[in-house]
Amino acid sequence: MEEPWQEDELAQPIEKFIPIYRRAKEEGLRLKAHIGEWGTAEDVARGVKVLQLDEVSMVSQRRNRRKPYSS
């Protein structure tokens, strides 16, 4: 059985991930997240803005195929 926070990406507020993404950016890493599988287009846009993402990787539930998006 999955933990509640593993059920979907909406189980935790995106703000919880800000500190680790800020640290990764400070270390010069490219910022990427898997978002958009459960939420809306607005959720994806918010995640990109809040986490300052360079790339989003989504999996289509219909085809289970990766759909990368890069800024």
C-alpha positions as CSV (number, residue, x, y, z in Angstrom):
1,M,0.0,0.0,0.0
2,E,1.3,3.4,-0.9
3,E,1.9,6.2,1.6
4,P,-0.6,9.1,1.2
5,W,2.1,11.4,-0.1
6,Q,2.9,8.8,-2.9
7,E,-0.7,8.7,-4.2
8,D,-0.4,11.7,-6.5
9,E,1.4,14.9,-7.0
10,L,-1.3,17.0,-5.4
11,A,-0.9,15.2,-2.0
12,Q,1.8,17.7,-1.0
13,P,1.8,21.5,-1.5
14,I,4.4,22.5,-4.1
15,E,5.8,25.0,-1.6
16,K,7.3,22.1,0.4
17,F,9.8,21.5,-2.4
18,I,11.0,25.1,-2.7
19,P,14.0,24.7,-0.3
20,I,15.5,21.7,-2.1
21,Y,15.0,23.3,-5.6
22,R,16.6,26.5,-4.4
23,R,19.6,24.5,-3.1
24,A,19.8,22.6,-6.4
25,K,19.8,25.9,-8.3
26,E,22.5,27.3,-6.1
27,E,24.6,24.2,-6.9
28,G,24.1,24.8,-10.6
29,L,21.8,21.9,-11.4
30,R,19.2,22.0,-14.1
31,L,15.8,22.1,-12.4
32,K,13.3,19.4,-13.5
33,A,10.1,18.0,-12.0
34,H,7.5,15.4,-12.9
35,I,4.2,17.3,-12.7
36,G,1.0,17.5,-14.6
37,E,-0.2,13.9,-14.4
38,W,-2.9,14.6,-11.9
39,G,-3.4,18.3,-12.0
40,T,-4.4,20.9,-14.5
41,A,-2.5,23.1,-16.9
42,E,-2.6,25.8,-14.2
43,D,-1.0,23.5,-11.7
44,V,1.9,22.8,-14.2
45,A,2.3,26.6,-14.8
46,R,2.3,27.2,-11.1
47,G,4.9,24.5,-10.5
48,V,7.2,25.9,-13.2
49,K,6.9,29.4,-11.7
50,V,7.2,28.5,-8.0
51,L,10.1,26.0,-8.4
52,Q,11.7,28.0,-11.3
53,L,11.9,24.8,-13.4
54,D,14.0,24.4,-16.5
55,E,12.1,21.3,-17.6
56,V,8.8,19.4,-16.9
57,S,8.4,15.7,-17.4
58,M,4.9,14.4,-17.6
59,V,3.5,10.9,-18.1
60,S,0.2,10.7,-20.0
61,Q,-2.2,8.4,-18.1
62,R,-3.7,7.3,-21.4
63,R,-0.5,6.1,-23.1
64,N,1.9,6.0,-20.1
65,R,4.5,7.8,-22.3
66,R,6.9,10.5,-21.2
67,K,6.2,13.9,-22.6
68,P,9.1,16.2,-21.8
69,Y,8.7,20.0,-21.9
70,S,11.7,22.3,-21.7
71,S,11.7,26.1,-21.3
